[in-house]
Amino acid sequence: MLAIRSFRFCFAFLMGLAILGQGNRIQAQSSGSSGLPPAPHAKEVRMKHVLVIGQTKDWEHDSVSATMAAVYNMGKESGLWDTTMRTDTKLLTKKELVRNAKNLNYFDVLIFASTSGELDMDASQKQDMMSFIKDDGKGFVGIHAALDTNHTWPEYGEMLGGWFDEHPWMTFEAPIIVEDPNFPAVRHFPAAFVKYEEIYQPKAWSRDRVNVILSLDPTKLNYDNNPKIHRADHDFPVAWSKMYGKGRVFYSTFGHTEESWQDPDVRKMYFEAIKWALGMTEGSTASHPRPAATAQGR
């Protein structure tokens, strides 16, 4: 009897060891120690870095703070970029800075938020800023009065596409048409719409050098007794895209008022424009003729 009990005990003990060994093998296989590749995981996306400059040396737009806050909130809410906001130009350099200050090498896109006048930049800063766009392939987004900035700096106008030359109708119900409906920043707009905005007239500008995305409908404008109208061709762009060397450049005259930044259409346009400038989406920069209907209407 004792022998039988001993046999049963040994058999139970050996079976327990076998079961334990099988469990360990299963656990090892599930943990990847069997040599199998690890389970796939989501690709880590590096958050981009956006620098917003709001220095004003001429006209002070009330909307500058709202503009800068909107860009900050867009990045935070989407998780796509972090935003550094400055009203000076100290960071517009590639020189090494101290006390944790970031220079242009840190950033992926530069935004001028209704800047105005001749900004506080020396020759080396101007060279570094253009190199940031033209050579490094970083992006630039000009908002509203960015067109009324650095009139004495020829390369700035070449990069952006032109300069401010009056706003013939001030702030009005602007009749706008979409010229490039495939561009990501304007896909949400209807083919024609009206916005209460201050639309700038550009000088030293030609549609042959940019991709016009939005423009005023010249057939619906009032030209009577308006000495501020300087463009004989009545070609008034509202937004455009272009390349400057390797860098992507976007400009729009939208954003004049604080109320503009409460308009979801305007916010979405600039959100998508920044994404495009960051290289996250694709959109044309090729020039094209004026739409036939508006060209005939002038």
ROMAR-747620 format. One record per residue (C-alpha): residue number from 0; x, y, z; residue in three letters. Coordinates in steps of 0.5 Angstrom, whole numbers. Last residue first. Layout:
// ROMAR-747620
+------+-------+-------+-------+-------+
! voza !    px !    py !    pz ! marpa !
+------+-------+-------+-------+-------+
!  NUM !     X !     Y !     Z !   ala !
...
+------+-------+-------+-------+-------+
//
This chain:
// ROMAR-747620
+------+-------+-------+-------+-------+
! voza !    px !    py !    pz ! marpa !
+------+-------+-------+-------+-------+
!  297 !   -26 !   187 !  -132 !   arg !
!  296 !   -31 !   182 !  -133 !   gly !
!  295 !   -28 !   178 !  -138 !   gln !
!  294 !   -22 !   176 !  -133 !   ala !
!  293 !   -27 !   174 !  -128 !   thr !
!  292 !   -31 !   169 !  -132 !   ala !
!  291 !   -24 !   166 !  -135 !   ala !
!  290 !   -21 !   165 !  -129 !   pro !
!  289 !   -15 !   168 !  -128 !   arg !
!  288 !    -9 !   164 !  -131 !   pro !
!  287 !    -5 !   159 !  -127 !   his !
!  286 !     1 !   159 !  -123 !   ser !
!  285 !     4 !   153 !  -120 !   ala !
!  284 !     5 !   153 !  -112 !   thr !
!  283 !     0 !   147 !  -111 !   ser !
!  282 !    -2 !   143 !  -105 !   gly !
!  281 !     0 !   137 !  -101 !   glu !
!  280 !     0 !   136 !   -93 !   thr !
!  279 !     4 !   135 !   -87 !   met !
!  278 !    10 !   139 !   -90 !   gly !
!  277 !    10 !   144 !   -85 !   leu !
!  276 !     8 !   150 !   -90 !   ala !
!  275 !     2 !   145 !   -91 !   trp !
!  274 !     0 !   144 !   -84 !   lys !
!  273 !     0 !   152 !   -83 !   ile !
!  272 !    -4 !   153 !   -89 !   ala !
!  271 !    -9 !   148 !   -86 !   glu !
!  270 !   -10 !   151 !   -79 !   phe !
!  269 !   -10 !   158 !   -83 !   tyr !
!  268 !   -16 !   156 !   -87 !   met !
!  267 !   -19 !   153 !   -81 !   lys !
!  266 !   -19 !   159 !   -77 !   arg !
!  265 !   -22 !   163 !   -82 !   val !
!  264 !   -28 !   158 !   -83 !   asp !
!  263 !   -29 !   158 !   -76 !   pro !
!  262 !   -30 !   165 !   -75 !   asp !
!  261 !   -28 !   167 !   -68 !   gln !
!  260 !   -21 !   169 !   -71 !   trp !
!  259 !   -24 !   174 !   -76 !   ser !
!  258 !   -28 !   177 !   -70 !   glu !
!  257 !   -21 !   180 !   -68 !   glu !
!  256 !   -21 !   184 !   -74 !   thr !
!  255 !   -16 !   184 !   -80 !   his !
!  254 !   -15 !   176 !   -81 !   gly !
!  253 !   -15 !   175 !   -88 !   phe !
!  252 !   -10 !   178 !   -93 !   thr !
!  251 !    -7 !   171 !   -94 !   ser !
!  250 !     0 !   169 !   -95 !   tyr !
!  249 !     3 !   162 !   -96 !   phe !
!  248 !    10 !   160 !   -97 !   val !
!  247 !    14 !   153 !   -98 !   arg !
!  246 !    21 !   153 !   -97 !   gly !
!  245 !    26 !   150 !  -102 !   lys !
!  244 !    28 !   156 !  -106 !   gly !
!  243 !    22 !   161 !  -104 !   tyr !
!  242 !    16 !   157 !  -107 !   met !
!  241 !     9 !   160 !  -107 !   lys !
!  240 !     2 !   160 !  -104 !   ser !
!  239 !    -4 !   165 !  -105 !   trp !
!  238 !    -9 !   168 !  -101 !   ala !
!  237 !   -14 !   174 !  -103 !   val !
!  236 !   -11 !   176 !  -109 !   pro !
!  235 !   -14 !   183 !  -113 !   phe !
!  234 !   -13 !   183 !  -120 !   asp !
!  233 !   -17 !   189 !  -123 !   his !
!  232 !   -12 !   190 !  -128 !   asp !
!  231 !   -11 !   197 !  -127 !   ala !
!  230 !    -9 !   196 !  -120 !   arg !
!  229 !    -8 !   202 !  -117 !   his !
!  228 !   -15 !   203 !  -113 !   ile !
!  227 !   -14 !   208 !  -108 !   lys !
!  226 !   -17 !   213 !  -112 !   pro !
!  225 !   -24 !   210 !  -111 !   asn !
!  224 !   -29 !   215 !  -115 !   asn !
!  223 !   -33 !   209 !  -117 !   asp !
!  222 !   -30 !   202 !  -118 !   tyr !
!  221 !   -35 !   198 !  -114 !   asn !
!  220 !   -33 !   191 !  -114 !   leu !
!  219 !   -38 !   185 !  -116 !   lys !
!  218 !   -35 !   183 !  -123 !   thr !
!  217 !   -28 !   184 !  -120 !   pro !
!  216 !   -29 !   177 !  -116 !   asp !
!  215 !   -24 !   178 !  -110 !   leu !
!  214 !   -19 !   173 !  -110 !   ser !
!  213 !   -17 !   166 !  -107 !   leu !
!  212 !   -12 !   161 !  -108 !   ile !
!  211 !    -7 !   165 !  -113 !   val !
!  210 !    -1 !   160 !  -114 !   asn !
!  209 !     5 !   165 !  -115 !   val !
!  208 !    10 !   168 !  -119 !   arg !
!  207 !     5 !   169 !  -126 !   asp !
!  206 !     0 !   172 !  -121 !   arg !
!  205 !     4 !   178 !  -121 !   ser !
!  204 !     6 !   183 !  -115 !   trp !
!  203 !    10 !   189 !  -114 !   ala !
!  202 !     4 !   192 !  -111 !   lys !
!  201 !    -1 !   188 !  -107 !   pro !
!  200 !    -9 !   191 !  -106 !   gln !
!  199 !   -11 !   189 !   -99 !   tyr !
!  198 !   -17 !   186 !   -97 !   ile !
!  197 !   -20 !   188 !   -90 !   glu !
!  196 !   -26 !   183 !   -89 !   glu !
!  195 !   -33 !   182 !   -88 !   tyr !
!  194 !   -33 !   175 !   -92 !   lys !
!  193 !   -37 !   173 !   -98 !   val !
!  192 !   -37 !   167 !  -102 !   phe !
!  191 !   -36 !   163 !  -108 !   ala !
!  190 !   -34 !   156 !  -110 !   ala !
!  189 !   -36 !   154 !  -103 !   pro !
!  188 !   -30 !   154 !   -98 !   phe !
!  187 !   -28 !   148 !   -94 !   his !
!  186 !   -23 !   146 !   -99 !   arg !
!  185 !   -19 !   152 !   -98 !   val !
!  184 !   -13 !   151 !   -94 !   ala !
!  183 !   -12 !   144 !   -97 !   pro !
!  182 !   -11 !   147 !  -104 !   phe !
!  181 !   -16 !   143 !  -109 !   asn !
!  180 !   -21 !   149 !  -110 !   pro !
!  179 !   -15 !   153 !  -113 !   asp !
!  178 !   -19 !   159 !  -115 !   glu !
!  177 !   -24 !   160 !  -110 !   val !
!  176 !   -28 !   166 !  -111 !   ile !
!  175 !   -29 !   172 !  -106 !   ile !
!  174 !   -34 !   178 !  -106 !   pro !
!  173 !   -32 !   182 !  -100 !   ala !
!  172 !   -37 !   185 !   -95 !   glu !
!  171 !   -33 !   191 !   -93 !   phe !
!  170 !   -27 !   193 !   -89 !   thr !
!  169 !   -23 !   198 !   -93 !   met !
!  168 !   -25 !   198 !  -100 !   trp !
!  167 !   -19 !   200 !  -103 !   pro !
!  166 !   -14 !   197 !   -98 !   his !
!  165 !    -7 !   200 !  -100 !   glu !
!  164 !    -1 !   198 !  -103 !   asp !
!  163 !     1 !   192 !   -99 !   phe !
!  162 !     8 !   189 !  -101 !   trp !
!  161 !     9 !   183 !  -106 !   gly !
!  160 !    10 !   175 !  -107 !   gly !
!  159 !    13 !   173 !  -100 !   leu !
!  158 !    20 !   171 !  -102 !   met !
!  157 !    21 !   177 !  -107 !   glu !
!  156 !    18 !   182 !  -102 !   gly !
!  155 !    23 !   180 !   -97 !   tyr !
!  154 !    28 !   180 !  -102 !   glu !
!  153 !    27 !   187 !  -103 !   pro !
!  152 !    28 !   190 !   -96 !   trp !
!  151 !    25 !   197 !   -96 !   thr !
!  150 !    18 !   195 !   -95 !   his !
!  149 !    19 !   191 !   -89 !   asn !
!  148 !    12 !   189 !   -87 !   thr !
!  147 !     5 !   191 !   -90 !   asp !
!  146 !     4 !   184 !   -93 !   leu !
!  145 !     5 !   181 !   -86 !   ala !
!  144 !    -1 !   186 !   -85 !   ala !
!  143 !    -6 !   180 !   -86 !   his !
!  142 !    -2 !   173 !   -84 !   ile !
!  141 !     4 !   171 !   -87 !   gly !
!  140 !     6 !   164 !   -87 !   val !
!  139 !    13 !   161 !   -88 !   phe !
!  138 !    16 !   154 !   -88 !   gly !
!  137 !    23 !   151 !   -87 !   lys !
!  136 !    26 !   149 !   -94 !   gly !
!  135 !    33 !   150 !   -90 !   asp !
!  134 !    36 !   154 !   -96 !   asp !
!  133 !    30 !   158 !   -98 !   lys !
!  132 !    26 !   159 !   -92 !   ile !
!  131 !    32 !   159 !   -86 !   phe !
!  130 !    37 !   162 !   -91 !   ser !
!  129 !    32 !   168 !   -92 !   met !
!  128 !    31 !   168 !   -84 !   met !
!  127 !    39 !   168 !   -83 !   asp !
!  126 !    40 !   173 !   -88 !   gln !
!  125 !    35 !   178 !   -85 !   lys !
!  124 !    38 !   176 !   -78 !   gln !
!  123 !    46 !   178 !   -81 !   ser !
!  122 !    43 !   184 !   -84 !   ala !
!  121 !    40 !   187 !   -78 !   asp !
!  120 !    33 !   186 !   -76 !   met !
!  119 !    28 !   190 !   -72 !   asp !
!  118 !    22 !   190 !   -77 !   leu !
!  117 !    21 !   196 !   -82 !   glu !
!  116 !    13 !   197 !   -82 !   gly !
!  115 !     8 !   192 !   -80 !   ser !
!  114 !     7 !   185 !   -77 !   thr !
!  113 !     0 !   182 !   -78 !   ser !
!  112 !     2 !   175 !   -75 !   ala !
!  111 !     9 !   174 !   -79 !   phe !
!  110 !     9 !   166 !   -78 !   ile !
!  109 !    16 !   162 !   -78 !   leu !
!  108 !    15 !   154 !   -79 !   val !
!  107 !    20 !   149 !   -77 !   asp !
!  106 !    24 !   152 !   -71 !   phe !
!  105 !    30 !   150 !   -67 !   tyr !
!  104 !    35 !   152 !   -73 !   asn !
!  103 !    31 !   159 !   -72 !   leu !
!  102 !    34 !   160 !   -65 !   asn !
!  101 !    32 !   158 !   -59 !   lys !
!  100 !    33 !   162 !   -52 !   ala !
!   99 !    35 !   157 !   -46 !   asn !
!   98 !    39 !   163 !   -43 !   arg !
!   97 !    44 !   164 !   -49 !   val !
!   96 !    43 !   164 !   -56 !   leu !
!   95 !    47 !   161 !   -62 !   glu !
!   94 !    47 !   165 !   -68 !   lys !
!   93 !    42 !   162 !   -73 !   lys !
!   92 !    38 !   169 !   -72 !   thr !
!   91 !    30 !   171 !   -72 !   leu !
!   90 !    30 !   169 !   -65 !   leu !
!   89 !    31 !   176 !   -62 !   lys !
!   88 !    26 !   179 !   -67 !   thr !
!   87 !    21 !   182 !   -61 !   asp !
!   86 !    13 !   181 !   -60 !   thr !
!   85 !    15 !   173 !   -59 !   arg !
!   84 !    10 !   167 !   -59 !   met !
!   83 !    13 !   160 !   -59 !   thr !
!   82 !     8 !   155 !   -61 !   thr !
!   81 !     8 !   147 !   -60 !   asp !
!   80 !     6 !   143 !   -66 !   trp !
!   79 !     1 !   138 !   -68 !   leu !
!   78 !    -2 !   136 !   -62 !   gly !
!   77 !    -9 !   138 !   -65 !   ser !
!   76 !   -11 !   142 !   -59 !   glu !
!   75 !    -4 !   145 !   -57 !   lys !
!   74 !    -3 !   147 !   -65 !   gly !
!   73 !    -9 !   150 !   -66 !   met !
!   72 !    -9 !   154 !   -59 !   asn !
!   71 !    -2 !   157 !   -60 !   tyr !
!   70 !    -4 !   159 !   -67 !   val !
!   69 !   -11 !   162 !   -65 !   ala !
!   68 !    -7 !   166 !   -59 !   ala !
!   67 !    -2 !   169 !   -64 !   met !
!   66 !    -8 !   172 !   -68 !   thr !
!   65 !   -12 !   174 !   -62 !   ala !
!   64 !    -6 !   178 !   -60 !   ser !
!   63 !    -5 !   181 !   -67 !   val !
!   62 !   -12 !   183 !   -68 !   ser !
!   61 !   -12 !   190 !   -65 !   asp !
!   60 !    -7 !   192 !   -71 !   his !
!   59 !    -2 !   197 !   -69 !   glu !
!   58 !     0 !   200 !   -76 !   trp !
!   57 !     8 !   202 !   -76 !   asp !
!   56 !    13 !   198 !   -72 !   lys !
!   55 !     9 !   192 !   -70 !   thr !
!   54 !    12 !   186 !   -68 !   gln !
!   53 !     8 !   180 !   -68 !   gly !
!   52 !    13 !   174 !   -69 !   ile !
!   51 !    10 !   167 !   -69 !   val !
!   50 !    15 !   161 !   -68 !   leu !
!   49 !    12 !   154 !   -70 !   val !
!   48 !    16 !   148 !   -67 !   his !
!   47 !    13 !   141 !   -70 !   lys !
!   46 !    12 !   135 !   -65 !   met !
!   45 !    15 !   129 !   -67 !   arg !
!   44 !    11 !   123 !   -70 !   val !
!   43 !    12 !   116 !   -67 !   glu !
!   42 !    10 !   111 !   -71 !   lys !
!   41 !     4 !   106 !   -68 !   ala !
!   40 !     6 !   100 !   -66 !   his !
!   39 !     8 !    93 !   -69 !   pro !
!   38 !     8 !    87 !   -65 !   ala !
!   37 !    15 !    85 !   -63 !   pro !
!   36 !    19 !    80 !   -68 !   pro !
!   35 !    19 !    73 !   -66 !   leu !
!   34 !    25 !    70 !   -63 !   gly !
!   33 !    22 !    66 !   -58 !   ser !
!   32 !    23 !    71 !   -53 !   ser !
!   31 !    17 !    75 !   -56 !   gly !
!   30 !    13 !    75 !   -49 !   ser !
!   29 !     7 !    71 !   -52 !   ser !
!   28 !    13 !    65 !   -53 !   gln !
!   27 !    16 !    66 !   -47 !   ala !
!   26 !     9 !    65 !   -43 !   gln !
!   25 !     7 !    59 !   -47 !   ile !
!   24 !    14 !    56 !   -46 !   arg !
!   23 !    13 !    57 !   -38 !   asn !
!   22 !     6 !    54 !   -38 !   gly !
!   21 !     9 !    48 !   -41 !   gln !
!   20 !    14 !    47 !   -36 !   gly !
!   19 !     9 !    48 !   -31 !   leu !
!   18 !     5 !    43 !   -34 !   ile !
!   17 !    11 !    38 !   -34 !   ala !
!   16 !    13 !    40 !   -27 !   leu !
!   15 !     6 !    38 !   -24 !   gly !
!   14 !     6 !    32 !   -28 !   met !
!   13 !    12 !    30 !   -25 !   leu !
!   12 !     9 !    31 !   -18 !   phe !
!   11 !     3 !    27 !   -19 !   ala !
!   10 !     7 !    21 !   -21 !   phe !
!    9 !    11 !    22 !   -15 !   cys !
!    8 !     6 !    22 !   -11 !   phe !
!    7 !     2 !    16 !   -14 !   arg !
!    6 !     8 !    12 !   -14 !   phe !
!    5 !     9 !    13 !    -6 !   ser !
!    4 !     2 !    12 !    -5 !   arg !
!    3 !     3 !     5 !    -9 !   ile !
!    2 !     9 !     3 !    -5 !   ala !
!    1 !     6 !     5 !     2 !   leu !
!    0 !     0 !     0 !     0 !   met !
+------+-------+-------+-------+-------+
//
